[in-house]
Amino acid sequence: MWDGPYGDWGSRKYLVSSLDQSLKRMGLDYVDIFYHHRPDPETPLEETMQALDFIVRSGRALYAAISNYPADKAREASKILKSLGTPCLIHQPKYSMFERWVEDGLLDTLKEEGIGCIAFSPLAQGLLTDKYLSGGIPEGSRASKAHGFLRPANITDDKLAKVQKLNEMAKSREQTLAQMALAWVLRHEGMTSVLIGASKVEQIDDAVGTLQHLDFSAEELQKIETILNG
Ligand SMILES: NC(=O)c1ccc[n+]([C@@H]2O[C@H](COP(=O)([O-])OP(=O)(O)OC[C@H]3O[C@@H](n4cnc5c(N)ncnc54)[C@H](OP(=O)(O)O)[C@@H]3O)[C@@H](O)[C@H]2O)c1
């Protein structure tokens, strides 16, 4: 990504040159998966998908993928990629208890198209953990930093009240709230994986602990709905 023409979005020029720059920086010959970050309203989808096809065929990536595409655009992108012979491997959308747009058609589309799904920001950037429950913003936490998307203003009383109730529920399941939030994202049959962020090794250990208790009863799922819609 760079300032000026073709420095962002979805043109063939941008995608191929920015990947070449990344490969150079990383000292790699290829990446396993190359994602197109989000649809480009100014570039025909055909051009963007042809660029992904070229990137795979030229050996710069093993698989092509997309991110942040709404259901209709994801379906269109998938059809183009299939016609080119480079099927879309996976879609990376934002999904958590606090951001549920994927439930409104995207998951069905991915299932129909045979595309995997890996959710990013599953912990709503730390909000869906016990970190902010005491009311303050802990030093070093994401919300305490000047940059980034989680601002103190996003940590509202309404959200904290929900997080408090979810935290109690997680305790009754003998897991942390982060683990319950990750298990909840993974409850969909079509959810291939979940992409966590971590600022400490313990957070990765905590996330891995999710695998100890992934299932939910119908009552538990209903209780979560009640809390989230409350
Ligand atoms: N495709 C896209 O457009 C897109 C956009 C954004 C991100 N992503 C990808 O998705 C990844 C994850 O996104 P995200 O970082 O927003 O995800 P997230 O998992 O919702 O939030 C991660 C943050 O939550 C806190 N956390 C994690 N585990 C915790 C635990 N066990 N206990 C307490 N706090 C915990 C940490 O915050 P503290 O730093 O406060 O400790 C951590 O930095 C990113 O690294 C990036 O690769 C993709």
The ligand as an SDF file (V2000), in Angstrom:
LIG
                    3D

 48 52  0  0  0  0  0  0  0  0999 V2000
   -9.3950   -8.7280    7.0580 N   0  0  0  0  0  0  0  0  0  0  0  0
   -9.4580   -7.5990    7.7060 C   0  0  0  0  0  0  0  0  0  0  0  0
   -9.9610   -6.5720    7.2220 O   0  0  0  0  0  0  0  0  0  0  0  0
   -8.9210   -7.5460    9.1080 C   0  0  0  0  0  0  0  0  0  0  0  0
   -9.1650   -6.4130    9.9000 C   0  0  0  0  0  0  0  0  0  0  0  0
   -8.7110   -6.4260   11.2240 C   0  0  0  0  0  0  0  0  0  0  0  0
   -8.0010   -7.5180   11.6860 C   0  0  0  0  0  0  0  0  0  0  0  0
   -7.7410   -8.5770   10.8690 N   0  0  0  0  0  0  0  0  0  0  0  0
   -6.9660   -9.7460   11.3430 C   0  0  0  0  0  0  0  0  0  0  0  0
   -7.6300  -10.3480   12.4280 O   0  0  0  0  0  0  0  0  0  0  0  0
   -6.7110  -10.5180   13.5100 C   0  0  0  0  0  0  0  0  0  0  0  0
   -7.5040  -10.4570   14.7890 C   0  0  0  0  0  0  0  0  0  0  0  0
   -8.1960   -9.2200   14.8840 O   0  0  0  0  0  0  0  0  0  0  0  0
   -8.2980   -8.5070   16.2880 P   0  0  0  0  0  0  0  0  0  0  0  0
   -6.9260   -8.3500   16.8270 O   0  0  0  0  0  0  0  0  0  0  0  0
   -9.1730   -7.3270   16.1310 O   0  0  0  0  0  0  0  0  0  0  0  0
   -9.0280   -9.6870   17.0850 O   0  0  0  0  0  0  0  0  0  0  0  0
   -9.6280   -9.9200   18.5130 P   0  0  0  0  0  0  0  0  0  0  0  0
   -9.2580  -11.3350   18.8080 O   0  0  0  0  0  0  0  0  0  0  0  0
  -11.0850   -9.5540   18.4990 O   0  0  0  0  0  0  0  0  0  0  0  0
   -8.9100   -8.9160   19.5480 O   0  0  0  0  0  0  0  0  0  0  0  0
   -7.5830   -9.1590   19.9460 C   0  0  0  0  0  0  0  0  0  0  0  0
   -7.3080   -8.3960   21.2360 C   0  0  0  0  0  0  0  0  0  0  0  0
   -8.1290   -8.9090   22.2750 O   0  0  0  0  0  0  0  0  0  0  0  0
   -7.3960   -8.9640   23.4810 C   0  0  0  0  0  0  0  0  0  0  0  0
   -7.3480  -10.3820   23.9040 N   0  0  0  0  0  0  0  0  0  0  0  0
   -7.1290  -11.4610   23.1440 C   0  0  0  0  0  0  0  0  0  0  0  0
   -7.1980  -12.5870   23.8610 N   0  0  0  0  0  0  0  0  0  0  0  0
   -7.4900  -12.2020   25.1200 C   0  0  0  0  0  0  0  0  0  0  0  0
   -7.6690  -12.8860   26.3360 C   0  0  0  0  0  0  0  0  0  0  0  0
   -7.5990  -14.2180   26.3840 N   0  0  0  0  0  0  0  0  0  0  0  0
   -7.9380  -12.1830   27.4480 N   0  0  0  0  0  0  0  0  0  0  0  0
   -8.0210  -10.8360   27.4080 C   0  0  0  0  0  0  0  0  0  0  0  0
   -7.8390  -10.1060   26.2970 N   0  0  0  0  0  0  0  0  0  0  0  0
   -7.5640  -10.7910   25.1580 C   0  0  0  0  0  0  0  0  0  0  0  0
   -6.0220   -8.4060   23.1950 C   0  0  0  0  0  0  0  0  0  0  0  0
   -6.1050   -7.0100   23.4930 O   0  0  0  0  0  0  0  0  0  0  0  0
   -4.9510   -6.1840   24.2360 P   0  0  0  0  0  0  0  0  0  0  0  0
   -4.0590   -5.7560   23.1470 O   0  0  0  0  0  0  0  0  0  0  0  0
   -5.7440   -5.0740   24.8630 O   0  0  0  0  0  0  0  0  0  0  0  0
   -4.3080   -7.1100   25.2240 O   0  0  0  0  0  0  0  0  0  0  0  0
   -5.8770   -8.5960   21.7080 C   0  0  0  0  0  0  0  0  0  0  0  0
   -5.0080   -7.6820   21.1270 O   0  0  0  0  0  0  0  0  0  0  0  0
   -5.6740   -9.4030   13.3110 C   0  0  0  0  0  0  0  0  0  0  0  0
   -4.4580   -9.7280   13.8890 O   0  0  0  0  0  0  0  0  0  0  0  0
   -5.5870   -9.3460   11.7930 C   0  0  0  0  0  0  0  0  0  0  0  0
   -4.6770  -10.3410   11.3280 O   0  0  0  0  0  0  0  0  0  0  0  0
   -8.2100   -8.6140    9.6070 C   0  0  0  0  0  0  0  0  0  0  0  0
  1  2  1  0
  2  3  2  0
  2  4  1  0
  4  5  1  0
  4 48  2  0
  5  6  2  0
  6  7  1  0
  7  8  2  0
  8  9  1  0
  8 48  1  0
  9 10  1  0
  9 46  1  0
 10 11  1  0
 11 12  1  0
 11 44  1  0
 12 13  1  0
 13 14  1  0
 14 15  2  0
 14 16  1  0
 14 17  1  0
 17 18  1  0
 18 19  2  0
 18 20  1  0
 18 21  1  0
 21 22  1  0
 22 23  1  0
 23 24  1  0
 23 42  1  0
 24 25  1  0
 25 26  1  0
 25 36  1  0
 26 27  1  0
 26 35  1  0
 27 28  2  0
 28 29  1  0
 29 30  1  0
 29 35  2  0
 30 31  1  0
 30 32  2  0
 32 33  1  0
 33 34  2  0
 34 35  1  0
 36 37  1  0
 36 42  1  0
 37 38  1  0
 38 39  2  0
 38 40  1  0
 38 41  1  0
 42 43  1  0
 44 45  1  0
 44 46  1  0
 46 47  1  0
M  CHG  2   8   1  16  -1
M  END
$$$$
